[in-house]
Amino acid sequence: MEVFEAVAQPKRREILRLLSGRELSAGEIASRFAVTQPAISQHLKVLKDVGLVSERREGTKRILSVRAEGLAQLHDFLAEVLPSKLDRLKEVAEKEERAERDGRRAKRN
C-alpha cells in the first residue's frame, strides 16, 4: 500500500489529525473512535507501514506520532499538482469577473 491509499480512508486521516502536533498512545487514539481497538490497531499498522506514523514503546504503551518525513511524498505530489490547478482556477475566476463587469456595462449603456 502506498501513502495515497493509506490516507484515502477517513479514519486514517482523522488519526493523522489527532497526532498532528502531539504524541498519543494507541489506547488514547482508539478511545476517540466508535470502533474496536483491533480496528484502530489495523489502521495504525497501515499508517506505520507507509511511513506516516512512528511508534515507540513507553513501558507497556505504544506511543505514536506523525512522521513529517513520511508526509514528503504526499506533500511533493500536492505541491506539483496544486499550483497548476490554482492557476487554472484563477483564470476561470478572472474570466467570470470580466464577463460580469462587461454585462453590467452593457446594461448601463
C-alpha positions as CSV (number, residue, x, y, z in Angstrom):
1,M,0.0,0.0,0.0
2,E,1.2,3.5,-0.7
3,V,0.7,6.8,1.1
4,F,-2.3,7.8,-1.1
5,E,-4.1,4.6,-0.4
6,A,-3.4,4.9,3.3
7,V,-4.8,8.5,3.6
8,A,-7.8,7.7,1.4
9,Q,-9.5,6.1,4.4
10,P,-11.3,8.8,6.5
11,K,-10.4,7.2,9.9
12,R,-6.7,7.2,9.0
13,R,-6.9,10.9,8.1
14,E,-8.6,11.5,11.4
15,I,-5.8,9.6,13.2
16,L,-3.2,11.8,11.5
17,R,-5.2,14.9,12.6
18,L,-5.2,13.6,16.2
19,L,-1.5,13.1,16.0
20,S,-0.6,16.4,14.5
21,G,1.4,18.3,17.0
22,R,1.4,15.7,19.7
23,E,2.0,12.1,20.6
24,L,-0.8,9.8,21.8
25,S,-0.9,6.2,22.9
26,A,-2.7,3.6,20.8
27,G,-5.4,3.4,23.6
28,E,-5.9,7.2,23.6
29,I,-6.4,7.1,19.8
30,A,-8.8,4.1,20.0
31,S,-10.9,5.8,22.7
32,R,-11.8,8.6,20.3
33,F,-13.5,6.3,17.8
34,A,-16.6,4.2,17.9
35,V,-14.8,1.1,16.6
36,T,-12.9,-1.7,18.2
37,Q,-9.3,-1.4,19.4
38,P,-8.2,-4.1,16.9
39,A,-9.8,-2.0,14.1
40,I,-7.8,1.1,15.2
41,S,-4.6,-1.1,15.5
42,Q,-5.1,-2.2,11.9
43,H,-5.3,1.5,10.8
44,L,-2.2,2.3,12.8
45,K,-0.4,-0.6,11.3
46,V,-1.2,0.7,7.8
47,L,0.0,4.2,8.7
48,K,3.2,2.9,10.2
49,D,3.8,0.6,7.2
50,V,3.7,3.5,4.7
51,G,5.9,5.6,7.0
52,L,3.3,8.3,8.1
53,V,3.4,7.3,11.7
54,S,6.2,6.3,14.1
55,E,5.8,4.2,17.2
56,R,7.9,4.0,20.4
57,R,7.4,1.9,23.5
58,E,6.9,3.5,26.9
59,G,6.5,0.7,29.3
60,T,3.6,-1.3,28.0
61,K,2.2,1.6,26.0
62,R,2.7,2.2,22.3
63,I,3.2,5.9,21.8
64,L,2.5,7.2,18.3
65,S,3.4,10.3,16.4
66,V,3.3,11.7,12.9
67,R,6.5,11.3,10.8
68,A,6.9,14.6,8.9
69,E,9.3,12.8,6.6
70,G,6.6,10.3,5.8
71,L,4.4,13.1,4.5
72,A,7.0,14.2,2.0
73,Q,5.7,12.1,-0.9
74,L,2.2,13.4,-0.4
75,H,3.4,17.0,0.0
76,D,5.6,16.8,-3.1
77,F,2.7,15.5,-5.2
78,L,0.3,18.2,-4.0
79,A,2.9,20.9,-4.5
80,E,3.4,19.7,-8.0
81,V,-0.4,19.5,-8.8
82,L,-1.9,22.3,-7.0
83,P,-0.1,25.3,-8.5
84,S,-1.3,24.4,-12.0
85,K,-4.8,23.8,-10.7
86,L,-4.8,27.1,-8.8
87,D,-3.6,28.9,-11.9
88,R,-6.5,27.4,-13.9
89,L,-8.9,28.3,-11.1
90,K,-7.6,31.9,-11.2
91,E,-8.0,32.1,-15.0
92,V,-11.7,30.9,-14.7
93,A,-12.5,33.3,-11.9
94,E,-10.9,36.3,-13.8
95,K,-12.9,35.4,-16.9
96,E,-16.1,35.2,-15.0
97,E,-15.3,38.6,-13.3
98,R,-14.7,40.2,-16.7
99,A,-17.9,38.8,-18.1
100,E,-19.9,40.2,-15.1
101,R,-18.2,43.6,-15.4
102,D,-18.9,43.7,-19.2
103,G,-22.5,42.6,-18.5
104,R,-23.0,45.5,-16.0
105,R,-21.5,48.0,-18.5
106,A,-23.8,46.8,-21.3
107,K,-26.9,47.3,-19.0
108,R,-25.8,50.9,-18.2
109,N,-25.4,51.8,-21.9
